[in-house]
Amino acid sequence: MNNEIVLCYTETVDSKSNVYKYLEDLDSKGYEVHLFSNTITNHVFPHVILNNLDQIYEIDKEYIFLSDIEELFGLVYRVYHQTFAKFIYFQQNKHDFISIEYINDPIYSYLSKYCDLQEEHLNKPIYTNIDKDSMVFIEYKKFPLTDLYEQANINDMDSYIQKYYWIDDKFYVFEPKPSNDRIIFGANCNITPSITNTEYIFNYSSDLIIKTYEHLQKCKVGADSYELERNGHNIENQIRSLTKYNFTFIIRILEDFECLYDDSLIFQAIYLLSMLAEITKKPTYLEQILKKSITSSLLTVENKYYIYQQIKSFGFYQPLEGINYIDELKTDLYRNIYKAYYDKLSDTLKPIPLKERNKDIVIIFTYQFLENTHPPTHTTLERAYDLQKSMGKKVIIINTRENITTSGICPFYNLLIGNCKLDLSERSEVVFRDETFDFYQPVKPMPDYNEIKYLIELVKKLKPYLILNIGCSSIVADICGNLVPEISIPVVGSSLPMTMSKFSVWGRKVREEEWEDLYKKGYDKDSIIESTFTFDAKPDNISKSRDELNLPKDKFLMLIVGNRLDYDITDEYIKCVKETFDMGTHLVIAGDFDKYEEFCEKYEGLSENSTCLGRVNSINPIYKNCDLYVNSKRVGGGTSLAEAFYNGLPCVTIDFGDIAVATGEDFWVKDYDEMKEVIRKYVTDSNFYNIMREKAIKRADDLTNSAKALKEIISKAEKSKYFF
């Protein structure tokens, strides 16, 4: 059976009719056929057909519309042109009576009289058994029925458009489509479709629209965030439970809410767009949030920074790889925010000359500081330790508290709030290994103008040689970077930091083809410092057997480690590893993974061929007992990869994210299909396995030598024309 489903609408049919014989032929070729008779008698309008389709809809199927009723066929061909992959007009003998209901209905009557194939983007062929050059309602290219089996479907997702028909002072939407491209037929271009002037031709869940509208009226600054989240999640769950076209119509209607076109309703708009982004996972809504945040005069700079932090975190937990325009807009918003702070503080930001600065003092700014087990915090402490222990510098650590700040909080769906250890504001020192560092953490959520002024004066007083900005996206560090040189080092190695600093560290080599784009963005070879992103592997003497870890003795153990596995482990990843189980593999999952049982119910054989260890206190015994690190397509995870390599565990990873940067090209695959083949090679080819194991151990030496990497970073900065 193929993946095509035929919906046939006719008036009468019997086993001797031509249309019945044709349907039998389609059935014999593997098409799934659904026959609807008495179409004229039952007054079946086109929108009823969409309701019928909604009841039988299956994902990954293609749908074909077939009818011998010319009037109906012509209307469906037009208003559901993007819904059906193919159209078949099968002419039988003329009906004894005409389907007068279509002509009498004012909406469909209007559509029947006016048609512009090009304007309406009607580009799909009609497969038919007639030889005539035209039909009453549709004049377009036609193909014989036999071509149906050979012609490719014209159903390009990128070509979807949203059509609005202006009829009798109202817009009509028949076919909802996920698209920013709108085409309006018959209306003055100054009229904007909205929920107040549009009728949606479908039996959608109107109560849910009313509920959402009422919920949005509560989206104001100072609203109860818990109440908004609780009610918002309830609405999201109801939307997710809808059938395909009910869901699509609801999303379309929400996109037409007036708050998205009324600048005075900016907080409702931000909340609604963030909800749509969460429900659909489509970046277009984040794009709209960013554009509105940049241009809005009603948002304070604190509101804008709060929104920026939310979107930054959305992209971290739900990677938006390849969405360049989102990155560009995030950069524009960050620069917009920075300029607002800079303009207010510029009188206090006179650079401190090199001859007045103390070469033995370095200030490290970090946007979040928790405990040593927190990877960004550990990275900060590693860099501080290398500077103070190995390079003889006096290091002061300042936690700016900017990561997913609550300063400027405003309605945002599924909002995140960064963890903060408030007791650290009472401490003046922190200890790491055998070194003690001066420490400061503001009492208030940041950025706060008074706190920024205090830190500006602190930098002026200490006159450090330079600033290290660990983690980046720090307005505070970037403002202070006007006083002394600032080197921005991200906590992930796969991307450039978001910073206004002249020095951006990239944890890998810049590819030659990337320079042209970097020059356009204002970077040059003096401002980008190529480096190796390093980690602190944690050796220990703990030894455990597979028995003690409840792992199978006779399996090839594939490992994934992480702190955000509910996001990192996807259906695509599980499908990939599942197809290797017949090779004798077994998946080991180390880290919190609340969705494990859900995935086991969803995928047959996963429970028997996997072990979820949860969060573990000592990870090294797990590395030592596993055979291969099998990475998912994700952003983070670099620390676990360094630890795996340190323990001699090779890896296979798609060329994306921090782990790919850490491994280097030798361990890359282009997609999950290639990953399966490489896993097979690891399982069956011991010589290949041993070669890759040695490469992993050698690579670990570079990944764990952070003192050497940091010295090289500072040395390169000192030689740059931007070091003042």
Residue pairs with C-beta under 8 A, 6 or more apart in sequence:
1 30
1 32
2 29
2 30
2 31
3 60
3 61
3 62
4 30
4 31
4 32
4 61
4 62
4 63
4 64
4 85
4 86
5 31
5 32
5 33
5 34
5 56
5 58
5 61
5 62
5 63
5 64
6 23
6 26
6 31
6 32
6 33
6 34
6 63
6 64
6 66
6 88
7 34
7 36
7 49
7 52
7 53
7 63
7 64
7 65
7 66
8 19
8 23
8 33
8 34
8 35
8 36
8 66
8 67
9 36
9 39
9 44
9 49
9 65
9 66
9 67
9 69
9 72
10 19
10 35
10 36
10 37
10 39
10 67
10 68
10 69
10 92
11 37
11 38
11 39
11 40
11 41
11 68
11 69
11 95
12 37
12 38
13 19
13 20
13 35
13 37
14 20
17 92
18 90
18 92
18 129
19 68
19 90
19 92
22 90
22 129
22 145
23 33
23 35
23 66
26 33
27 33
29 149
31 64
34 52
34 56
36 44
36 52
39 67
39 69
39 72
39 99
40 69
40 95
40 97
40 99
40 101
43 101
44 72
45 101
45 102
45 105
45 108
46 72
46 75
46 76
46 79
46 80
46 108
46 174
47 174
47 201
47 202
47 203
49 65
49 76
49 80
50 80
50 83
50 174
50 175
50 202
50 245
51 202
51 203
51 245
53 63
53 83
53 245
54 243
54 244
54 245
54 246
55 243
57 243
57 244
57 245
62 85
62 86
62 153
62 155
63 83
63 84
63 85
64 84
64 85
64 86
64 87
64 88
64 148
65 73
65 76
65 77
65 80
65 84
65 86
65 87
65 88
66 87
66 88
66 89
66 90
67 73
67 76
67 88
67 89
67 90
68 89
68 90
68 91
68 92
69 95
69 99
70 89
70 91
70 135
70 136
70 137
71 98
71 99
71 102
71 103
71 112
71 136
71 137
72 99
72 102
73 87
73 89
73 135
73 137
73 138
74 112
74 115
74 135
74 136
74 137
74 138
75 102
75 108
75 111
75 112
75 137
76 84
76 87
77 87
77 122
77 124
77 126
77 137
77 138
78 111
78 115
78 120
78 122
78 138
79 111
79 163
79 174
79 175
80 174
80 175
81 120
81 121
81 122
81 124
81 175
82 155
82 160
82 161
82 175
82 177
83 175
85 153
85 154
85 155
86 124
86 127
86 148
86 151
86 153
87 124
87 125
87 126
87 127
88 126
88 127
88 128
88 145
88 148
89 126
89 127
89 128
89 130
89 135
89 138
90 128
90 129
90 145
91 128
91 129
91 130
102 108
102 109
102 112
103 109
103 112
106 167
106 168
107 167
107 172
107 201
110 167
110 168
111 165
112 137
114 186
115 137
115 138
116 185
117 139
117 140
119 183
119 185
120 163
120 183
120 185
121 159
121 161
121 183
122 140
123 154
124 154
125 140
125 141
125 142
125 143
125 147
125 151
125 154
126 138
126 140
126 141
126 142
126 143
127 142
127 143
127 144
127 145
127 147
127 148
127 151
128 142
128 143
128 144
128 145
129 144
129 145
130 142
143 151
160 177
160 178
160 179
160 181
161 177
161 179
161 181
161 182
161 183
162 173
162 176
162 177
162 179
162 181
162 182
162 183
162 252
163 173
163 174
163 175
163 177
163 182
163 183
163 185
164 171
164 172
164 173
164 182
164 183
164 184
164 185
164 187
164 193
164 198
165 171
165 172
165 173
165 174
165 185
165 186
166 172
166 184
166 185
166 186
166 187
166 191
167 186
170 197
170 198
170 199
171 184
171 187
171 193
171 197
171 198
171 199
172 198
172 199
172 200
172 201
173 193
173 198
173 199
173 200
173 201
173 249
173 252
174 201
174 202
176 200
176 202
176 245
176 248
176 249
176 251
176 252
177 248
177 252
178 248
178 251
178 280
178 282
180 284
182 193
184 191
184 193
191 197
192 261
193 256
194 256
194 257
194 258
194 261
195 209
195 253
195 256
195 257
195 258
196 258
198 256
200 249
200 252
200 253
202 245
202 246
202 249
203 246
204 246
204 249
204 250
204 253
205 238
205 242
205 246
205 250
208 235
208 238
208 239
208 250
209 250
209 253
209 254
211 235
211 238
212 235
212 254
213 257
215 228
215 231
215 232
215 235
216 257
216 259
216 268
216 271
216 272
217 268
218 227
218 228
218 231
219 228
219 267
219 268
219 270
219 271
219 272
219 411
220 267
220 411
221 267
221 303
221 409
221 410
221 411
223 411
225 409
225 411
225 415
228 271
228 411
228 413
229 413
229 414
229 415
232 271
232 275
232 413
232 414
233 414
235 275
236 275
236 278
236 279
239 247
239 250
239 251
239 279
240 247
240 279
242 250
251 276
251 279
251 280
254 272
254 276
255 276
257 268
257 272
258 265
259 265
259 268
259 269
259 272
260 269
260 272
260 273
260 288
262 269
263 296
263 297
263 298
264 298
266 292
266 296
266 298
266 299
267 410
267 411
268 411
269 288
269 292
270 289
270 292
270 293
270 307
270 410
270 411
270 412
271 411
271 412
271 413
272 413
273 285
273 286
273 288
273 289
273 292
274 285
274 289
274 310
274 412
274 413
274 414
275 413
275 414
276 282
276 285
277 283
277 285
277 286
277 289
277 314
277 413
278 413
278 414
281 318
283 320
283 323
283 326
286 311
286 314
286 315
286 320
286 326
287 325
287 326
287 329
289 307
289 311
290 311
290 326
290 329
290 330
290 332
290 333
291 329
293 299
293 303
293 304
293 307
293 308
293 333
294 304
294 329
294 332
294 333
294 336
296 304
299 307
299 410
300 408
301 337
301 340
301 341
301 408
302 407
302 408
302 447
303 408
303 410
304 333
304 336
304 337
304 340
304 408
305 337
305 402
305 405
305 407
305 408
305 447
305 475
306 405
306 406
306 407
306 408
306 409
306 410
306 412
307 333
307 408
307 410
307 412
308 330
308 333
308 334
308 337
308 473
309 402
309 403
309 404
309 405
309 418
309 473
310 404
310 412
310 415
310 416
311 330
312 330
312 473
312 498
313 404
313 416
314 320
315 326
315 330
316 635
316 636
317 564
317 567
318 567
319 633
319 634
319 635
319 656
319 657
320 326
321 656
330 498
331 498
331 521
334 473
334 498
335 500
337 475
338 475
338 478
338 479
338 500
341 447
341 449
341 452
341 475
341 479
342 349
342 479
342 482
344 449
345 449
345 452
345 453
345 456
345 479
348 453
348 456
349 456
349 479
349 482
349 483
350 483
351 482
351 483
351 484
351 724
352 459
352 460
352 463
352 483
352 484
353 724
354 724
356 463
357 463
357 464
357 465
357 484
358 462
358 463
358 464
358 465
359 465
360 392
360 393
360 394
360 465
361 393
361 394
361 395
361 396
361 462
361 463
361 464
361 465
362 387
362 393
362 394
362 395
362 396
362 464
362 465
362 466
362 467
362 468
363 395
363 396
363 397
363 398
363 459
363 462
363 464
363 467
363 468
363 480
364 380
364 383
364 384
364 387
364 395
364 396
364 397
364 398
364 467
364 468
364 470
365 398
365 400
365 467
365 468
365 469
365 470
365 474
365 476
365 477
365 480
366 376
366 377
366 380
366 397
366 398
366 399
366 400
366 469
366 470
366 471
366 474
367 376
367 399
367 400
367 401
367 402
367 403
367 470
367 471
367 472
367 473
367 474
367 477
368 374
368 376
368 377
368 399
368 401
368 402
368 403
368 418
368 419
368 420
368 471
369 377
369 380
369 397
369 399
369 421
369 424
369 441
370 377
370 419
370 420
370 421
371 377
371 421
372 378
372 381
372 432
375 491
375 563
375 636
375 639
376 470
376 471
376 491
378 536
378 639
379 470
379 471
379 491
380 397
380 470
380 471
381 430
381 432
382 534
382 536
382 706
383 468
383 470
383 489
383 706
383 710
384 395
384 397
384 432
384 435
384 437
385 432
385 433
385 435
386 706
386 707
386 710
387 393
387 395
387 468
387 710
388 394
388 395
388 435
388 437
389 433
389 434
389 435
390 707
390 711
391 707
391 710
391 711
393 465
394 438
395 437
395 438
396 437
396 438
396 439
396 440
396 462
396 464
397 430
397 437
397 438
397 439
397 440
398 439
398 440
398 441
398 455
398 476
399 424
399 439
399 440
399 441
399 442
400 442
400 446
400 447
400 474
400 476
400 477
401 418
401 420
401 441
401 442
401 445
401 446
402 446
402 447
402 473
402 474
402 475
402 476
403 418
403 471
403 473
404 416
404 417
404 418
405 418
405 445
405 446
405 447
406 417
406 445
407 444
407 445
407 446
407 447
407 448
409 415
424 430
424 439
424 441
425 441
425 442
425 443
427 439
427 441
428 438
428 439
428 440
429 436
429 437
429 438
429 439
430 436
430 437
430 439
431 437
440 455
440 458
442 448
442 451
444 450
444 451
446 452
446 476
447 475
447 476
451 476
452 475
452 476
452 479
455 476
455 480
456 479
456 480
456 483
459 467
459 480
459 483
459 484
460 483
463 484
464 484
465 484
466 484
466 485
466 486
466 487
466 714
466 717
467 477
467 480
467 481
467 484
467 485
467 486
467 487
468 486
468 487
468 489
469 477
469 478
469 481
469 486
469 487
469 488
469 489
469 497
469 499
469 501
470 489
470 491
471 489
471 490
471 491
472 488
472 489
472 490
472 497
472 498
472 499
473 497
473 498
473 499
474 499
477 486
477 488
477 499
477 501
478 486
478 499
478 500
478 501
480 486
481 499
481 500
481 501
481 502
485 502
485 503
485 717
485 722
485 723
485 724
486 499
486 501
486 502
486 503
487 501
487 503
487 505
487 529
487 713
487 714
487 717
488 497
488 499
488 501
488 503
488 504
488 505
489 497
489 505
489 713
490 496
490 497
490 505
490 507
492 507
492 533
492 635
492 636
492 638
492 657
492 658
493 506
493 507
493 508
493 533
493 638
493 658
493 661
493 662
494 507
494 508
494 635
494 656
494 657
494 658
494 660
494 661
495 506
496 504
496 506
496 523
496 528
497 504
497 505
502 527
502 720
502 722
503 527
503 529
503 717
503 720
503 722
504 523
504 527
504 528
504 529
505 528
505 529
505 531
505 713
506 528
506 529
506 530
506 531
507 531
507 532
507 533
507 658
507 661
508 530
508 532
508 533
508 661
509 530
510 518
510 528
510 530
515 525
518 524
518 528
526 720
526 721
526 722
527 720
527 722
529 713
529 716
529 717
531 709
531 712
531 713
532 702
532 703
532 709
533 638
533 658
533 661
533 662
533 703
533 709
534 642
534 702
534 703
534 704
534 705
534 706
534 709
534 710
535 638
535 639
535 642
535 643
535 662
535 703
535 704
535 706
536 639
536 642
536 704
536 706
537 642
537 643
537 646
537 700
537 703
537 704
538 619
538 620
538 643
539 620
539 646
540 618
540 620
542 618
542 620
542 621
543 621
543 624
544 621
544 625
545 625
546 552
546 553
546 557
546 625
547 553
549 613
549 621
549 622
549 625
550 611
551 557
551 586
551 588
551 611
551 625
552 586
552 611
554 584
555 584
555 585
555 586
555 609
556 583
556 584
556 585
556 586
556 627
556 628
556 682
556 683
557 585
557 586
557 588
557 625
557 626
557 627
557 628
558 577
558 580
558 585
558 586
558 587
558 588
558 626
558 627
558 628
558 629
558 630
558 679
559 587
559 588
559 589
559 590
559 622
559 623
559 626
559 628
559 629
559 630
559 644
559 649
560 568
560 569
560 587
560 588
560 589
560 590
560 591
560 629
560 630
560 631
560 632
561 590
561 591
561 619
561 622
561 629
561 637
561 640
561 643
561 644
562 568
562 569
562 590
562 591
562 634
562 636
562 637
562 640
563 591
563 592
563 636
564 634
564 636
565 589
565 591
565 592
565 593
565 595
566 592
566 593
566 594
566 595
567 634
568 632
568 634
568 636
568 637
569 589
569 593
569 595
569 599
569 632
570 632
570 633
571 602
572 633
572 672
573 632
573 633
573 672
574 599
574 603
574 606
575 603
575 672
576 672
576 673
576 675
576 676
577 585
577 587
577 630
577 679
578 603
578 605
578 606
578 609
579 676
580 676
580 679
580 680
580 683
581 605
581 609
583 679
583 680
583 683
583 684
584 683
585 609
585 679
585 683
586 609
586 610
586 611
587 606
587 609
587 610
587 611
587 630
588 610
588 611
588 613
588 622
588 626
589 596
589 610
589 611
589 612
589 613
590 613
590 614
590 615
590 616
590 619
590 622
591 614
591 615
592 614
592 615
593 612
593 614
596 612
599 606
600 606
600 607
600 610
613 622
616 622
619 640
619 643
620 643
620 647
623 643
623 644
623 646
623 647
623 648
623 649
624 647
624 648
624 649
626 649
627 649
627 682
627 689
628 649
628 650
628 651
628 652
628 679
628 682
629 640
629 641
629 644
629 649
629 650
629 651
629 652
629 653
630 651
630 652
630 675
630 679
631 637
631 641
631 651
631 652
631 653
631 654
631 657
631 659
631 660
633 654
633 656
633 657
633 672
634 656
634 657
634 659
635 657
635 658
636 657
636 658
637 657
637 658
637 659
638 658
638 659
638 661
638 662
640 659
641 651
641 653
641 658
641 659
641 662
641 663
641 703
642 662
642 700
642 703
642 704
644 651
644 696
645 651
645 662
645 663
645 696
645 697
645 699
645 700
645 703
646 697
646 700
646 703
646 704
648 693
648 696
648 697
649 693
649 696
650 667
650 682
650 689
650 692
650 693
650 695
650 696
651 659
651 663
651 667
651 696
652 667
652 669
652 675
652 678
652 679
652 682
653 659
653 660
653 663
653 667
653 668
653 669
654 660
654 668
654 669
654 670
654 671
654 672
654 675
655 665
655 668
655 669
655 670
660 667
660 668
662 699
662 703
663 699
664 699
666 692
666 695
666 699
667 692
667 695
667 696
669 675
669 678
681 688
682 688
682 689
682 692
717 723
